[in-house]
């Protein structure tokens, strides 16, 4: 049963299916169009449902016969909820009632892989004997020739840090089977816990989740889908608080597998929270501190990189224009034009990597900006677009690499140490450097490209 604002109770049917989520309400009351409505409901087993930012999809009316012979009108309204929460309570989205947020993402386990926390001992004769000895009910169990012991060290917290959004904690959530004829196991899920300094409202919580998902996408080198989202309300005193499960109809997505990169490799990611913890903490803190000023530029960058292996004229134009969205303090005082801005950000990378790395990157920047100007303002006699067009994807990658790498360097990333280590192609930044020499050599063969 659902409660519709200004209308009262109505029977309903809710289907949760991402962007196809739909709420249908049936009642005898005359339908009133609702936009951005909050609709509360209760399931048959007592769970509380809150449908948030409901957009009306239309109304239909049916006439049905009755015992008196007079037809009765039944009205059905259809809504698209942007968010649905289900749990032991409704949520008041206008109040600061959220004390904690928990969720996971596509590659959270790969980014925060604490390989010391879990393991298996294959030659466990000495261990298994002492384990069984301390448990009288198991003392008579015979030990075979190949005993094995799987373990979890008990380290629940992978890393914890204070940020502008609040306390961010990455935690292990192990699940242990009791064992039987089909064996025993320890499985684990890694989740992010965010505890704001003070309770926050629903809209602010959504903004925080989107910001963290964007950061994790940078760290993983590919878009991150938000999974298992739960909100915990202030004032709850239940022995076990499971929170409110949140279904976000347009939540951040991973993207189509056909166009997205494979999972990140820990040796290739720019920041390692396990082996280089201090660098990770400082960089993440600064990244979040800068997000308010760099928010629009980072959103544009996210929009570009979400396209994965799909390149277009619009993408290279957007990739160039995002440098105009960075705050003035990101550039030297005399920098005014777009080309100068991108070259200044490329200088940040050259200074960090050192030793003449990424040769001719400035030539690629000039070519990329000339392509952007050609696509925005039209052709010029001084620029021959034809020979450069086959290199459009590489020039787009150059712009996106310069933006992302210089942004991380500003935040404290030790790009030189990362570059000096052996790398594969297990991250967007590593993949760009891995193929750079071959790609730039092809570009430099074009007559007149060298500056």
Secondary structure, DSSP 8 states (H G I E B T S, - for coil): -EEETTTEEEEEEEE--GGG-EEEEEESS-----EEEEEEEE-TTS-EEEEEEEEEEEEEEEEE--TTS--EEEEEEEEEEEEEEEESS---TTS--EEEEEEEETTHHHHT--TTTEEEESS-HHHHHHHHHT-GGGTT----SS--EEEE----EEEEEEETTEEEEEEEEEEE----TT---EEEEEEEEEE-SS-B-HHHHHHHHHHHHHHHHHHHTS---EEEEEEEETT---SS---EEEEETT------TTTS-----TTTSS--TTTSHHHHHHHHHHHHHHHHHHHHHHHHHHHHHTTTT---HHHHHHHHHGGGGS-GGGS-TT--SHHHHHHHHHHHHHHHH-TT-STTHHHHHHHHHHHHHHHHH---TT---HHHHTTHHHHHHHHHHHHHHHHHHHTT--HHHHHHS---SSSHHHHHHHHHHHHHHHHTTSTT---
